Amino acid sequence: MNATIEQAINEQIKWEMYSANLYLSMSAWLQDEGLSGFANWMRVQYQEETDHALKFYDFILSRGGKVTLSQIDAPPTTWDSVLDVFEATLTHEQEVTRRINELTYLTKEVKDFASDIFMQWFVTEQIEEEENVRDILNKLRLIKGEGQGMLMLDQEMAQRVYTPSTTNA
Ligand code: FEO
């Protein structure tokens, strides 16, 4: 496969694995705060990020490229509040979107159309990723940390179930 794309996708694998670790770290912090519903939501987010990494991994191998794993930075371990966690999540997802867009642009630039088509799934996924976090942020801002509201939102967050991505096979 095109060497520039191979290198860029390997870099993206690293980024997705960092994302997974970041969300697992957030999940642990939320659990420690006694918010098991929020912790569940973040744990599912961790599983989805692992899926994203594997999607890129499988794609490189399917194109006859070389997977190169590299060192992943340690994520933060503490946050000021639940609102702080989700503000950090939105900022992080916006950075992911920027990287996905850059990578997609690169596939077009080098006329790697197979990779371009492959990237479309991630372009669409990022719309949903950002939308989900914005929705939670809006609710958190409405509740303003008030006990009853937080309890109800925590119960809602407990409902999220991990669904493996069908295109990983
Ligand atoms: Fe892998 Fe949350 O994007």
Backbone and ligand atoms as CSV (ligand in chain L), in Angstrom:
chain,resi,resn,atom,element,x,y,z
A,1,MET,N,N,0.842,-1.197,0.000
A,1,MET,CA,C,0.000,0.000,0.000
A,1,MET,C,C,0.883,1.256,0.000
A,2,ASN,N,N,0.294,2.370,-0.303
A,2,ASN,CA,C,1.009,3.654,-0.324
A,2,ASN,C,C,1.674,3.914,1.050
A,3,ALA,N,N,2.971,4.184,1.025
A,3,ALA,CA,C,3.753,4.306,2.265
A,3,ALA,C,C,3.289,5.468,3.149
A,4,THR,N,N,2.897,6.572,2.523
A,4,THR,CA,C,2.427,7.736,3.294
A,4,THR,C,C,1.129,7.398,4.032
A,5,ILE,N,N,0.232,6.695,3.331
A,5,ILE,CA,C,-1.049,6.309,3.942
A,5,ILE,C,C,-0.808,5.279,5.046
A,6,GLU,N,N,0.074,4.350,4.770
A,6,GLU,CA,C,0.395,3.313,5.772
A,6,GLU,C,C,0.890,3.967,7.067
A,7,GLN,N,N,1.782,4.922,6.925
A,7,GLN,CA,C,2.339,5.619,8.094
A,7,GLN,C,C,1.252,6.425,8.823
A,8,ALA,N,N,0.405,7.085,8.041
A,8,ALA,CA,C,-0.657,7.911,8.634
A,8,ALA,C,C,-1.679,7.041,9.369
A,9,ILE,N,N,-1.991,5.877,8.814
A,9,ILE,CA,C,-2.965,4.988,9.476
A,9,ILE,C,C,-2.343,4.382,10.736
A,10,ASN,N,N,-1.062,4.040,10.674
A,10,ASN,CA,C,-0.399,3.544,11.890
A,10,ASN,C,C,-0.429,4.603,12.992
A,11,GLU,N,N,-0.254,5.864,12.615
A,11,GLU,CA,C,-0.325,6.965,13.575
A,11,GLU,C,C,-1.755,7.063,14.149
A,12,GLN,N,N,-2.731,6.824,13.291
A,12,GLN,CA,C,-4.135,6.879,13.732
A,12,GLN,C,C,-4.466,5.718,14.687
A,13,ILE,N,N,-3.855,4.553,14.450
A,13,ILE,CA,C,-4.044,3.406,15.372
A,13,ILE,C,C,-3.593,3.823,16.771
A,14,LYS,N,N,-2.444,4.462,16.830
A,14,LYS,CA,C,-1.897,4.937,18.110
A,14,LYS,C,C,-2.881,5.900,18.777
A,15,TRP,N,N,-3.424,6.810,17.963
A,15,TRP,CA,C,-4.358,7.818,18.473
A,15,TRP,C,C,-5.638,7.165,19.007
A,16,GLU,N,N,-6.161,6.174,18.287
A,16,GLU,CA,C,-7.388,5.477,18.726
A,16,GLU,C,C,-7.129,4.704,20.017
A,17,MET,N,N,-5.929,4.126,20.134
A,17,MET,CA,C,-5.590,3.383,21.355
A,17,MET,C,C,-5.418,4.345,22.533
A,18,TYR,N,N,-4.889,5.534,22.255
A,18,TYR,CA,C,-4.825,6.557,23.310
A,18,TYR,C,C,-6.244,6.946,23.732
A,19,SER,N,N,-7.127,7.118,22.744
A,19,SER,CA,C,-8.528,7.466,23.031
A,19,SER,C,C,-9.157,6.406,23.930
A,20,ALA,N,N,-8.919,5.126,23.608
A,20,ALA,CA,C,-9.469,4.027,24.416
A,20,ALA,C,C,-8.982,4.157,25.859
A,21,ASN,N,N,-7.681,4.365,26.029
A,21,ASN,CA,C,-7.113,4.481,27.376
A,21,ASN,C,C,-7.639,5.703,28.120
A,22,LEU,N,N,-7.790,6.803,27.385
A,22,LEU,CA,C,-8.324,8.026,27.999
A,22,LEU,C,C,-9.727,7.757,28.565
A,23,TYR,N,N,-10.579,7.095,27.762
A,23,TYR,CA,C,-11.960,6.863,28.199
A,23,TYR,C,C,-12.040,5.818,29.312
A,24,LEU,N,N,-11.127,4.856,29.297
A,24,LEU,CA,C,-11.102,3.869,30.383
A,24,LEU,C,C,-10.662,4.536,31.686
A,25,SER,N,N,-9.730,5.478,31.575
A,25,SER,CA,C,-9.274,6.232,32.741
A,25,SER,C,C,-10.423,7.093,33.288
A,26,MET,N,N,-11.180,7.700,32.368
A,26,MET,CA,C,-12.349,8.488,32.787
A,26,MET,C,C,-13.388,7.584,33.456
A,27,SER,N,N,-13.562,6.376,32.900
A,27,SER,CA,C,-14.529,5.432,33.460
A,27,SER,C,C,-14.157,5.082,34.899
A,28,ALA,N,N,-12.874,4.847,35.123
A,28,ALA,CA,C,-12.410,4.510,36.479
A,28,ALA,C,C,-12.669,5.676,37.441
A,29,TRP,N,N,-12.413,6.899,36.969
A,29,TRP,CA,C,-12.621,8.078,37.813
A,29,TRP,C,C,-14.109,8.234,38.149
A,30,LEU,N,N,-14.963,8.047,37.140
A,30,LEU,CA,C,-16.416,8.176,37.339
A,30,LEU,C,C,-16.937,7.110,38.318
A,31,GLN,N,N,-16.404,5.889,38.182
A,31,GLN,CA,C,-16.809,4.800,39.085
A,31,GLN,C,C,-16.421,5.151,40.518
A,32,ASP,N,N,-15.233,5.708,40.665
A,32,ASP,CA,C,-14.731,6.088,41.982
A,32,ASP,C,C,-15.582,7.199,42.600
A,33,GLU,N,N,-16.197,8.010,41.733
A,33,GLU,CA,C,-17.074,9.096,42.201
A,33,GLU,C,C,-18.466,8.563,42.565
A,34,GLY,N,N,-18.687,7.261,42.354
A,34,GLY,CA,C,-19.976,6.646,42.673
A,34,GLY,C,C,-20.996,6.754,41.554
A,35,LEU,N,N,-20.512,7.117,40.356
A,35,LEU,CA,C,-21.434,7.287,39.218
A,35,LEU,C,C,-21.273,6.105,38.257
A,36,SER,N,N,-21.873,4.979,38.617
A,36,SER,CA,C,-21.648,3.748,37.851
A,36,SER,C,C,-22.282,3.806,36.461
A,37,GLY,N,N,-23.358,4.603,36.296
A,37,GLY,CA,C,-23.976,4.752,34.970
A,37,GLY,C,C,-23.047,5.499,34.016
A,38,PHE,N,N,-22.501,6.611,34.477
A,38,PHE,CA,C,-21.549,7.390,33.675
A,38,PHE,C,C,-20.311,6.533,33.378
A,39,ALA,N,N,-19.882,5.768,34.398
A,39,ALA,CA,C,-18.709,4.896,34.229
A,39,ALA,C,C,-18.987,3.849,33.151
A,40,ASN,N,N,-20.213,3.327,33.133
A,40,ASN,CA,C,-20.601,2.346,32.107
A,40,ASN,C,C,-20.541,2.965,30.717
A,41,TRP,N,N,-21.069,4.166,30.589
A,41,TRP,CA,C,-21.073,4.859,29.282
A,41,TRP,C,C,-19.638,5.009,28.772
A,42,MET,N,N,-18.747,5.410,29.669
A,42,MET,CA,C,-17.360,5.642,29.278
A,42,MET,C,C,-16.644,4.331,28.972
A,43,ARG,N,N,-17.024,3.267,29.657
A,43,ARG,CA,C,-16.419,1.954,29.397
A,43,ARG,C,C,-16.824,1.456,27.992
A,44,VAL,N,N,-18.079,1.708,27.620
A,44,VAL,CA,C,-18.528,1.359,26.266
A,44,VAL,C,C,-17.749,2.192,25.248
A,45,GLN,N,N,-17.516,3.458,25.590
A,45,GLN,CA,C,-16.733,4.347,24.711
A,45,GLN,C,C,-15.323,3.772,24.511
A,46,TYR,N,N,-14.750,3.273,25.589
A,46,TYR,CA,C,-13.429,2.604,25.523
A,46,TYR,C,C,-13.468,1.431,24.539
A,47,GLN,N,N,-14.522,0.630,24.619
A,47,GLN,CA,C,-14.639,-0.539,23.728
A,47,GLN,C,C,-14.768,-0.104,22.268
A,48,GLU,N,N,-15.520,0.966,22.041
A,48,GLU,CA,C,-15.678,1.473,20.666
A,48,GLU,C,C,-14.341,1.969,20.106
A,49,GLU,N,N,-13.550,2.632,20.950
A,49,GLU,CA,C,-12.252,3.139,20.479
A,49,GLU,C,C,-11.309,1.986,20.141
A,50,THR,N,N,-11.392,0.921,20.928
A,50,THR,CA,C,-10.586,-0.272,20.636
A,50,THR,C,C,-11.005,-0.833,19.279
A,51,ASP,N,N,-12.298,-0.841,19.027
A,51,ASP,CA,C,-12.827,-1.259,17.712
A,51,ASP,C,C,-12.248,-0.404,16.584
A,52,HIS,N,N,-12.216,0.916,16.824
A,52,HIS,CA,C,-11.695,1.831,15.789
A,52,HIS,C,C,-10.239,1.486,15.472
A,53,ALA,N,N,-9.462,1.264,16.533
A,53,ALA,CA,C,-8.047,0.916,16.339
A,53,ALA,C,C,-7.928,-0.369,15.520
A,54,LEU,N,N,-8.752,-1.352,15.863
A,54,LEU,CA,C,-8.692,-2.647,15.165
A,54,LEU,C,C,-9.152,-2.540,13.712
A,55,LYS,N,N,-10.096,-1.643,13.476
A,55,LYS,CA,C,-10.555,-1.417,12.094
A,55,LYS,C,C,-9.387,-0.940,11.231
A,56,PHE,N,N,-8.624,0.023,11.737
A,56,PHE,CA,C,-7.453,0.528,11.008
A,56,PHE,C,C,-6.395,-0.582,10.867
A,57,TYR,N,N,-6.201,-1.310,11.943
A,57,TYR,CA,C,-5.231,-2.417,11.982
A,57,TYR,C,C,-5.577,-3.450,10.892
A,58,ASP,N,N,-6.843,-3.881,10.877
A,58,ASP,CA,C,-7.288,-4.884,9.890
A,58,ASP,C,C,-7.152,-4.350,8.467
A,59,PHE,N,N,-7.421,-3.047,8.321
A,59,PHE,CA,C,-7.363,-2.457,6.970
A,59,PHE,C,C,-5.935,-2.486,6.426
A,60,ILE,N,N,-4.966,-2.114,7.260
A,60,ILE,CA,C,-3.558,-2.150,6.815
A,60,ILE,C,C,-3.195,-3.569,6.366
A,61,LEU,N,N,-3.561,-4.547,7.199
A,61,LEU,CA,C,-3.208,-5.938,6.873
A,61,LEU,C,C,-3.897,-6.399,5.591
A,62,SER,N,N,-5.160,-5.989,5.422
A,62,SER,CA,C,-5.903,-6.409,4.223
A,62,SER,C,C,-5.314,-5.808,2.946
A,63,ARG,N,N,-4.582,-4.706,3.088
A,63,ARG,CA,C,-3.953,-4.063,1.917
A,63,ARG,C,C,-2.503,-4.532,1.726
A,64,GLY,N,N,-2.070,-5.465,2.551
A,64,GLY,CA,C,-0.701,-5.959,2.431
A,64,GLY,C,C,0.323,-5.012,3.037
A,65,GLY,N,N,-0.128,-4.114,3.910
A,65,GLY,CA,C,0.777,-3.167,4.565
A,65,GLY,C,C,1.330,-3.721,5.860
A,66,LYS,N,N,2.147,-2.908,6.528
A,66,LYS,CA,C,2.760,-3.341,7.787
A,66,LYS,C,C,2.197,-2.542,8.963
A,67,VAL,N,N,1.682,-3.269,9.945
A,67,VAL,CA,C,1.201,-2.619,11.171
A,67,VAL,C,C,2.404,-2.338,12.061
A,68,THR,N,N,2.526,-1.077,12.502
A,68,THR,CA,C,3.617,-0.704,13.408
A,68,THR,C,C,3.010,-0.051,14.649
A,69,LEU,N,N,3.037,-0.779,15.753
A,69,LEU,CA,C,2.496,-0.220,16.993
A,69,LEU,C,C,3.589,0.571,17.694
A,70,SER,N,N,3.197,1.675,18.329
A,70,SER,CA,C,4.199,2.488,19.020
A,70,SER,C,C,3.711,2.875,20.406
A,71,GLN,N,N,4.586,3.516,21.138
A,71,GLN,CA,C,4.290,3.858,22.534
A,71,GLN,C,C,3.106,4.820,22.630
A,72,ILE,N,N,2.252,4.539,23.585
A,72,ILE,CA,C,1.054,5.374,23.781
A,72,ILE,C,C,1.220,6.172,25.073
A,73,ASP,N,N,0.969,7.484,24.993
A,73,ASP,CA,C,1.088,8.345,26.178
A,73,ASP,C,C,0.084,7.923,27.251
A,74,ALA,N,N,0.446,8.132,28.499
A,74,ALA,CA,C,-0.484,7.853,29.597
A,74,ALA,C,C,-1.574,8.917,29.620
A,75,PRO,N,N,-2.848,8.526,29.816
A,75,PRO,CA,C,-3.916,9.530,29.888
A,75,PRO,C,C,-3.952,10.190,31.267
A,76,PRO,N,N,-4.670,11.328,31.399
A,76,PRO,CA,C,-4.859,11.903,32.739
A,76,PRO,C,C,-5.614,10.903,33.616
A,77,THR,N,N,-5.548,11.099,34.922
A,77,THR,CA,C,-6.221,10.159,35.827
A,77,THR,C,C,-7.249,10.851,36.720
A,78,THR,N,N,-7.310,12.172,36.620
A,78,THR,CA,C,-8.240,12.872,37.500
A,78,THR,C,C,-8.857,14.087,36.798
A,79,TRP,N,N,-10.094,14.396,37.168
A,79,TRP,CA,C,-10.814,15.532,36.586
A,79,TRP,C,C,-11.506,16.300,37.699
A,80,ASP,N,N,-11.896,17.551,37.410
A,80,ASP,CA,C,-12.496,18.408,38.444
A,80,ASP,C,C,-13.943,18.040,38.741
A,81,SER,N,N,-14.653,17.585,37.689
A,81,SER,CA,C,-16.085,17.314,37.833
A,81,SER,C,C,-16.540,16.458,36.653
A,82,VAL,N,N,-17.784,16.001,36.705
A,82,VAL,CA,C,-18.344,15.224,35.585
A,82,VAL,C,C,-18.405,16.117,34.340
A,83,LEU,N,N,-18.776,17.375,34.558
A,83,LEU,CA,C,-18.820,18.333,33.440
A,83,LEU,C,C,-17.432,18.456,32.798
A,84,ASP,N,N,-16.420,18.533,33.633
A,84,ASP,CA,C,-15.033,18.619,33.160
A,84,ASP,C,C,-14.681,17.394,32.307
A,85,VAL,N,N,-15.128,16.205,32.742
A,85,VAL,CA,C,-14.869,14.966,31.990
A,85,VAL,C,C,-15.463,15.070,30.579
A,86,PHE,N,N,-16.705,15.537,30.493
A,86,PHE,CA,C,-17.372,15.546,29.186
A,86,PHE,C,C,-16.925,16.719,28.313
A,87,GLU,N,N,-16.492,17.809,28.933
A,87,GLU,CA,C,-15.891,18.893,28.137
A,87,GLU,C,C,-14.581,18.401,27.523
A,88,ALA,N,N,-13.803,17.663,28.318
A,88,ALA,CA,C,-12.535,17.098,27.818
A,88,ALA,C,C,-12.811,16.068,26.717
A,89,THR,N,N,-13.902,15.334,26.867
A,89,THR,CA,C,-14.264,14.321,25.855
A,89,THR,C,C,-14.609,14.995,24.533
A,90,LEU,N,N,-15.384,16.088,24.605
A,90,LEU,CA,C,-15.756,16.789,23.359
A,90,LEU,C,C,-14.513,17.365,22.676
A,91,THR,N,N,-13.651,17.993,23.471
A,91,THR,CA,C,-12.410,18.544,22.915
A,91,THR,C,C,-11.595,17.438,22.248
A,92,HIS,N,N,-11.537,16.295,22.906
A,92,HIS,CA,C,-10.771,15.173,22.357
A,92,HIS,C,C,-11.390,14.677,21.042
A,93,GLU,N,N,-12.707,14.532,21.024
A,93,GLU,CA,C,-13.367,14.039,19.806
A,93,GLU,C,C,-13.221,15.033,18.643
A,94,GLN,N,N,-13.213,16.313,18.966
A,94,GLN,CA,C,-13.003,17.319,17.910
A,94,GLN,C,C,-11.614,17.171,17.304
A,95,GLU,N,N,-10.640,16.837,18.145
A,95,GLU,CA,C,-9.273,16.598,17.647
A,95,GLU,C,C,-9.243,15.322,16.795
A,96,VAL,N,N,-9.977,14.298,17.228
A,96,VAL,CA,C,-10.072,13.053,16.439
A,96,VAL,C,C,-10.662,13.375,15.070
A,97,THR,N,N,-11.725,14.153,15.038
A,97,THR,CA,C,-12.380,14.536,13.776
A,97,THR,C,C,-11.377,15.250,12.863
A,98,ARG,N,N,-10.586,16.160,13.448
A,98,ARG,CA,C,-9.602,16.894,12.652
A,98,ARG,C,C,-8.605,15.914,12.026
A,99,ARG,N,N,-8.164,14.943,12.808
A,99,ARG,CA,C,-7.197,13.961,12.307
A,99,ARG,C,C,-7.811,13.053,11.240
A,100,ILE,N,N,-9.053,12.665,11.455
A,100,ILE,CA,C,-9.755,11.823,10.460
A,100,ILE,C,C,-9.889,12.594,9.144
A,101,ASN,N,N,-10.238,13.862,9.251
A,101,ASN,CA,C,-10.379,14.693,8.043
A,101,ASN,C,C,-9.049,14.833,7.306
A,102,GLU,N,N,-7.966,15.057,8.063
A,102,GLU,CA,C,-6.628,15.171,7.464
A,102,GLU,C,C,-6.235,13.884,6.739
A,103,LEU,N,N,-6.524,12.772,7.385
A,103,LEU,CA,C,-6.190,11.465,6.809
A,103,LEU,C,C,-7.010,11.213,5.538
A,104,THR,N,N,-8.269,11.580,5.585
A,104,THR,CA,C,-9.141,11.407,4.416
A,104,THR,C,C,-8.651,12.275,3.258
A,105,TYR,N,N,-8.246,13.492,3.593
A,105,TYR,CA,C,-7.722,14.409,2.571
A,105,TYR,C,C,-6.477,13.811,1.914
A,106,LEU,N,N,-5.628,13.223,2.755
A,106,LEU,CA,C,-4.380,12.613,2.271
A,106,LEU,C,C,-4.669,11.473,1.284
A,107,THR,N,N,-5.672,10.654,1.576
A,107,THR,CA,C,-6.008,9.528,0.675
A,107,THR,C,C,-6.413,10.046,-0.707
A,108,LYS,N,N,-7.092,11.195,-0.716
A,108,LYS,CA,C,-7.518,11.786,-1.996
A,108,LYS,C,C,-6.311,12.349,-2.736
A,109,GLU,N,N,-5.427,12.977,-1.958
A,109,GLU,CA,C,-4.258,13.621,-2.530
A,109,GLU,C,C,-3.336,12.621,-3.255
A,110,VAL,N,N,-3.191,11.432,-2.655
A,110,VAL,CA,C,-2.303,10.423,-3.276
A,110,VAL,C,C,-3.088,9.459,-4.177
A,111,LYS,N,N,-4.375,9.777,-4.373
A,111,LYS,CA,C,-5.261,8.964,-5.234
A,111,LYS,C,C,-5.344,7.507,-4.764
A,112,ASP,N,N,-5.386,7.333,-3.433
A,112,ASP,CA,C,-5.591,5.989,-2.868
A,112,ASP,C,C,-7.100,5.864,-2.607
A,113,PHE,N,N,-7.838,5.481,-3.631
A,113,PHE,CA,C,-9.300,5.514,-3.562
A,113,PHE,C,C,-9.882,4.445,-2.636
A,114,ALA,N,N,-9.189,3.306,-2.504
A,114,ALA,CA,C,-9.659,2.266,-1.578
A,114,ALA,C,C,-9.623,2.799,-0.141
A,115,SER,N,N,-8.537,3.499,0.184
A,115,SER,CA,C,-8.418,4.075,1.535
A,115,SER,C,C,-9.426,5.211,1.725
A,116,ASP,N,N,-9.676,5.948,0.656
A,116,ASP,CA,C,-10.655,7.038,0.712
A,116,ASP,C,C,-12.033,6.480,1.076
A,117,ILE,N,N,-12.428,5.404,0.398
A,117,ILE,CA,C,-13.734,4.776,0.681
A,117,ILE,C,C,-13.752,4.263,2.125
A,118,PHE,N,N,-12.676,3.623,2.522
A,118,PHE,CA,C,-12.557,3.097,3.896
A,118,PHE,C,C,-12.738,4.213,4.925
A,119,MET,N,N,-12.169,5.382,4.657
A,119,MET,CA,C,-12.219,6.504,5.605
A,119,MET,C,C,-13.623,7.081,5.767
A,120,GLN,N,N,-14.485,6.855,4.786
A,120,GLN,CA,C,-15.835,7.442,4.844
A,120,GLN,C,C,-16.595,6.993,6.100
A,121,TRP,N,N,-16.374,5.728,6.505
A,121,TRP,CA,C,-17.038,5.214,7.705
A,121,TRP,C,C,-16.665,6.070,8.916
A,122,PHE,N,N,-15.388,6.447,9.006
A,122,PHE,CA,C,-14.909,7.234,10.151
A,122,PHE,C,C,-15.417,8.681,10.089
A,123,VAL,N,N,-15.510,9.211,8.885
A,123,VAL,CA,C,-16.035,10.581,8.735
A,123,VAL,C,C,-17.460,10.631,9.292
A,124,THR,N,N,-18.260,9.625,8.936
A,124,THR,CA,C,-19.649,9.560,9.408
A,124,THR,C,C,-19.699,9.279,10.908
A,125,GLU,N,N,-18.861,8.384,11.361
A,125,GLU,CA,C,-18.817,8.013,12.780
A,125,GLU,C,C,-18.527,9.235,13.654
A,126,GLN,N,N,-17.652,10.119,13.178
A,126,GLN,CA,C,-17.283,11.285,13.986
A,126,GLN,C,C,-18.462,12.247,14.199
A,127,ILE,N,N,-19.392,12.277,13.232
A,127,ILE,CA,C,-20.582,13.131,13.413
A,127,ILE,C,C,-21.329,12.640,14.645
A,128,GLU,N,N,-21.519,11.317,14.712
A,128,GLU,CA,C,-22.251,10.696,15.818
A,128,GLU,C,C,-21.484,10.848,17.135
A,129,GLU,N,N,-20.183,10.652,17.069
A,129,GLU,CA,C,-19.362,10.756,18.283
A,129,GLU,C,C,-19.513,12.143,18.920
A,130,GLU,N,N,-19.384,13.175,18.102
A,130,GLU,CA,C,-19.476,14.538,18.638
A,130,GLU,C,C,-20.899,14.857,19.103
A,131,GLU,N,N,-21.891,14.394,18.343
A,131,GLU,CA,C,-23.295,14.664,18.665
A,131,GLU,C,C,-23.664,14.047,20.026
A,132,ASN,N,N,-23.244,12.801,20.253
A,132,ASN,CA,C,-23.548,12.117,21.518
A,132,ASN,C,C,-22.987,12.879,22.715
A,133,VAL,N,N,-21.752,13.346,22.577
A,133,VAL,CA,C,-21.110,14.037,23.703
A,133,VAL,C,C,-21.769,15.409,23.919
A,134,ARG,N,N,-22.109,16.101,22.825
A,134,ARG,CA,C,-22.785,17.405,22.957
A,134,ARG,C,C,-24.117,17.262,23.682
A,135,ASP,N,N,-24.837,16.178,23.361
A,135,ASP,CA,C,-26.133,15.903,23.974
A,135,ASP,C,C,-25.970,15.726,25.497
A,136,ILE,N,N,-24.974,14.972,25.896
A,136,ILE,CA,C,-24.720,14.747,27.331
A,136,ILE,C,C,-24.302,16.060,28.001
A,137,LEU,N,N,-23.451,16.828,27.332
A,137,LEU,CA,C,-23.006,18.120,27.878
A,137,LEU,C,C,-24.183,19.064,28.103
A,138,ASN,N,N,-25.121,19.093,27.142
A,138,ASN,CA,C,-26.312,19.943,27.281
A,138,ASN,C,C,-27.113,19.557,28.515
A,139,LYS,N,N,-27.282,18.253,28.716
A,139,LYS,CA,C,-28.045,17.782,29.877
A,139,LYS,C,C,-27.316,18.141,31.175
A,140,LEU,N,N,-25.995,17.942,31.198
A,140,LEU,CA,C,-25.218,18.250,32.399
A,140,LEU,C,C,-25.310,19.739,32.754
A,141,ARG,N,N,-25.321,20.581,31.722
A,141,ARG,CA,C,-25.394,22.028,31.973
A,141,ARG,C,C,-26.769,22.419,32.500
A,142,LEU,N,N,-27.820,21.720,32.017
A,142,LEU,CA,C,-29.182,21.972,32.505
A,142,LEU,C,C,-29.306,21.570,33.974
A,143,ILE,N,N,-28.736,20.414,34.315
A,143,ILE,CA,C,-28.843,19.857,35.672
A,143,ILE,C,C,-28.031,20.670,36.683
A,144,LYS,N,N,-26.898,21.210,36.231
A,144,LYS,CA,C,-25.986,22.000,37.082
A,144,LYS,C,C,-25.555,21.240,38.345
A,145,GLY,N,N,-25.332,19.933,38.207
A,145,GLY,CA,C,-24.833,19.141,39.333
A,145,GLY,C,C,-25.870,18.820,40.395
A,146,GLU,N,N,-27.121,19.215,40.163
A,146,GLU,CA,C,-28.187,18.980,41.157
A,146,GLU,C,C,-28.439,17.469,41.324
A,147,GLY,N,N,-28.539,17.008,42.588
A,147,GLY,CA,C,-28.568,15.584,42.928
A,147,GLY,C,C,-29.571,14.725,42.177
A,148,GLN,N,N,-30.844,15.137,42.230
A,148,GLN,CA,C,-31.914,14.334,41.595
A,148,GLN,C,C,-31.667,14.178,40.092
A,149,GLY,N,N,-31.307,15.274,39.455
A,149,GLY,CA,C,-31.044,15.258,38.011
A,149,GLY,C,C,-29.853,14.378,37.673
A,150,MET,N,N,-28.801,14.472,38.473
A,150,MET,CA,C,-27.600,13.659,38.236
A,150,MET,C,C,-27.923,12.171,38.375
A,151,LEU,N,N,-28.753,11.853,39.358
A,151,LEU,CA,C,-29.153,10.456,39.592
A,151,LEU,C,C,-29.904,9.911,38.379
A,152,MET,N,N,-30.819,10.736,37.858
A,152,MET,CA,C,-31.606,10.308,36.692
A,152,MET,C,C,-30.721,10.143,35.455
A,153,LEU,N,N,-29.803,11.088,35.263
A,153,LEU,CA,C,-28.911,11.006,34.099
A,153,LEU,C,C,-27.968,9.807,34.238
A,154,ASP,N,N,-27.533,9.542,35.476
A,154,ASP,CA,C,-26.661,8.389,35.715
A,154,ASP,C,C,-27.390,7.094,35.332
A,155,GLN,N,N,-28.681,7.035,35.655
A,155,GLN,CA,C,-29.470,5.839,35.310
A,155,GLN,C,C,-29.609,5.703,33.795
A,156,GLU,N,N,-29.766,6.851,33.120
A,156,GLU,CA,C,-29.871,6.841,31.646
A,156,GLU,C,C,-28.552,6.352,31.032
A,157,MET,N,N,-27.443,6.820,31.582
A,157,MET,CA,C,-26.119,6.452,31.063
A,157,MET,C,C,-25.818,4.964,31.292
A,158,ALA,N,N,-26.479,4.397,32.298
A,158,ALA,CA,C,-26.279,2.969,32.609
A,158,ALA,C,C,-26.856,2.074,31.511
A,159,GLN,N,N,-27.745,2.650,30.690
A,159,GLN,CA,C,-28.434,1.850,29.658
A,159,GLN,C,C,-27.571,1.574,28.432
A,160,ARG,N,N,-26.489,2.323,28.273
A,160,ARG,CA,C,-25.689,2.152,27.051
A,160,ARG,C,C,-25.062,0.749,27.006
A,161,VAL,N,N,-25.245,0.093,25.861
A,161,VAL,CA,C,-24.713,-1.256,25.678
A,161,VAL,C,C,-23.717,-1.257,24.534
A,162,TYR,N,N,-22.630,-1.961,24.721
A,162,TYR,CA,C,-21.620,-2.074,23.660
A,162,TYR,C,C,-22.122,-2.990,22.543
A,163,THR,N,N,-22.081,-2.503,21.321
A,163,THR,CA,C,-22.443,-3.311,20.159
A,163,THR,C,C,-21.219,-3.384,19.248
A,164,PRO,N,N,-20.669,-4.568,19.059
A,164,PRO,CA,C,-19.483,-4.663,18.199
A,164,PRO,C,C,-19.789,-4.165,16.789
A,165,SER,N,N,-18.827,-3.486,16.218
A,165,SER,CA,C,-18.996,-2.979,14.854
A,165,SER,C,C,-19.005,-4.149,13.869
A,166,THR,N,N,-19.962,-4.151,12.945
A,166,THR,CA,C,-20.157,-5.292,12.048
A,166,THR,C,C,-19.087,-5.391,10.968
A,167,THR,N,N,-18.410,-4.263,10.709
A,167,THR,CA,C,-17.434,-4.267,9.609
A,167,THR,C,C,-16.041,-4.706,10.070
A,168,ASN,N,N,-15.933,-5.151,11.343
A,168,ASN,CA,C,-14.623,-5.576,11.850
A,168,ASN,C,C,-14.219,-6.965,11.379
A,169,ALA,N,N,-15.210,-7.744,11.006
A,169,ALA,CA,C,-14.954,-9.165,10.703
A,169,ALA,C,C,-13.981,-9.321,9.530
L,1,FEO,FE1,FE,-12.323,6.788,17.509
L,1,FEO,FE2,FE,-14.164,8.557,19.344
L,1,FEO,O1,O,-13.344,8.270,17.721
